[in-house]
Amino acid sequence: MKSKNKDSTKFPLKGYAGYGVTKFFNSFKSLSFLFDRIETMFLLNDINKLDIDRPIYITGLARAGTTIILEMLSKHPDLASHRYKHLPMPFLPHWFSHITEITKFFTKPIERVHKDGIFVTRESPEAIEEKFWQYFFNNNHNEKISNIMNGAISNPKFEQFYRNHIRKLLINQSRSRYLAKNNYHITRLEYLLQMFPNIKFLLIIRNPVNHIASLIKQTRLFIKMEKNNPLLIDWHRITGHSEFGHYQLCINTGDNDLIYKIRRLWKNEKTYVKGWAYYWSSIYDYVMNLLEANKKIKESTLIIRYEDLCENPAETIDKILEHSELLLDNFEKIKKYYIRNLHKPTYYTPNFSNQELFHISEITNATASRFGY
């Protein structure tokens, strides 16, 4: 679908209202945690009855296709997920949902800020939980140090909060299992497995040429939007969405020198694409090395190539359901809808020079071949 907005970088009025609420609660974090504790106490009897069973985590580098898979799976009757309505006040997944239900705010679909043809309402699934990881883990978005969180990590306060939060979301949506999408979880698989031994990971990858083209397109769009609306820089920082724009931060997979190299390449237009190629390889080389070294992680993970999802949707969706241990019951219509409508993006095409294509191939080929490209 094409955007109906004449100015593709125009920020919707609803966005300003959402930013205001988000900014308020971020400025008064103690108030947010106080509300969380009150809500938890109110629901404690129900919380204590729930186990977190086989939570599903979608991850991969941004623009790999994680959002469309989140959107599809969020329609499964067994799965609870965060929604856009949780963005202003994510610490109250139960009560804030009820508050929004008495309003008509954000009920009509609008194209999301990424301008990629995905239209959303307040009930659309969204990546929300990064805000919690930022609060509980210092330097979580510090690209100058390794962002890897292995099984030796321990943060009892976070783990108690996080488990209770997931249970409150399950209670609110009357679902039995949790679904989340978070690109930053790519370096947290071992820690998440430690918390949830029966976890299911969906790792999404896309061929490097199209993936890098999409990353560059999105980065430039966000920079343009943030110049027109500077508050977006602050909002992205607050919500933990720092994949693009002026606040863009790399995920450090343990090689500080490589991050420095990528940053240096990004500063020069002639080497900009090379920087993205190195970044793409750093992410997917890291996770493939982890899968090969950690049997439990490998058993918990299904690798999904975006091209397979678009070209063979029926077969790929079946693999997702089988790995995630999700029943097809009451999901058949949703599956058929996505089989009919899944397709590769048509609103842009890669526009690299022959030299840039050579650099992408040279830098990413070894990594891409590990995933069957």
C-alpha positions, 0 to 999 in steps of 0.5 A, a space after each residue: 500500500 502506498 502512503 496517502 500523505 503528501 509529505 512522507 515525512 509529516 508527523 501525525 498529530 496523534 504522535 505529538 500526544 503520544 510523545 507527551 505522555 511518554 515523555 511525562 512518564 519517562 521523566 518520572 520513572 519512580 512514578 512508573 515503577 510505583 504504578 507497576 507495583 500497585 498493578 502487580 499487587 492488585 493482580 498478584 493472585 492471578 499472576 501467581 497462578 500463571 507459568 510463562 510457557 514457551 514464549 516466542 521471541 522474534 529477532 534479527 537485524 532491523 528491516 529483515 522482516 521481523 515486523 510482518 512476522 510479529 503482525 501475523 503471529 499476533 493474530 494467533 489466539 494463543 499469543 499475547 503481545 505488546 501493542 501501540 497502545 502500550 507505548 506511552 505507558 508500558 509499565 501498566 499493561 493491564 490498566 492502561 489497556 482498559 483506559 484506552 478502551 474508553 477512548 476512540 484515540 488512534 482507532 483508524 489505521 495510519 501508515 506507521 512512521 517507517 513509511 513502508 506500507 504497514 498501516 497500524 492502529 492502537 491494537 497493532 503489535 509493536 516492539 515495546 519492551 526495550 524500554 525495560 531493558 534500558 531501565 534495568 541494564 546500564 550501558 545496554 545501548 552503549 556501542 563502545 562495549 560488547 552488548 552480548 548478554 550470556 547465560 552468566 548474567 544475573 539481574 534478579 530485580 529485572 527478572 522478577 519485574 519482567 516475568 510479572 509484566 509478561 504475566 500481566 499482559 497474558 491476563 489482560 489479553 486472556 492468552 496463554 503465551 507471550 510473543 515479542 519482537 526485539 532486534 536488540 535481543 540478537 545478543 541476548 539469546 543466552 540470557 533469555 534462554 536462561 530465564 525461559 528454558 522452553 523459549 522459542 526463537 525466530 531468527 529473521 535474515 534477508 539477503 544482504 543487497 536488499 537488506 542493506 538497501 532497506 537499512 539505508 533508505 530507513 536511516 535517511 528517512 528517519 534523519 529527514 523526519 527528525 530534522 523536521 520534528 526534533 522531538 522524534 530524536 528524543 522519543 526514539 531515545 526514550 523508547 529504545 528505538 535507536 536503529 535509525 536516525 540521529 540517535 542511531 547506535 550499533 549493536 556491538 557483538 564483541 568487536 570494538 575495533 569493528 564498530 570503530 571501522 564501521 563508524 569511520 566508513 559511514 562518515 564517508 559517502 564513498 564508503 557508506 555502503 561498505 560500512 553497512 556491509 560490515 555491520 550486516 556481517 557482524 550481526 549474522 556471523 555472531 549469531 551463526 557462531 552462537 548457534 554452532 557453539 550452543 546446542 540449546 540455542 540452536 534447538 530453540 531457534 528457527 532461521 527464517 529467510 525473508 525471501 522464503 517467507 515471500 516466495 513460499 509463504 505456505 511452507 514457511 508459515 507451517 515451519 514457523 507454527 511447527 517450531 513455535 508449537 502453535 496450533 493451526 486451529 482458529 488460525 487457518 483464515 489468517 494463514 490464508 490471508 498472508 499466503 495471498 498477500 505476502 510479497 517483496 517490497 514494491 515501493 523501492 528497489 536497491 540503487 547501488 553502483 557496480 562498485 558498491 555491489 562488489 563491496 557488498 558481495 565481497 564483505 558479506 558473501 562468507 556470512 550469507 553463504 552460511 545461511 544458504 544465500 
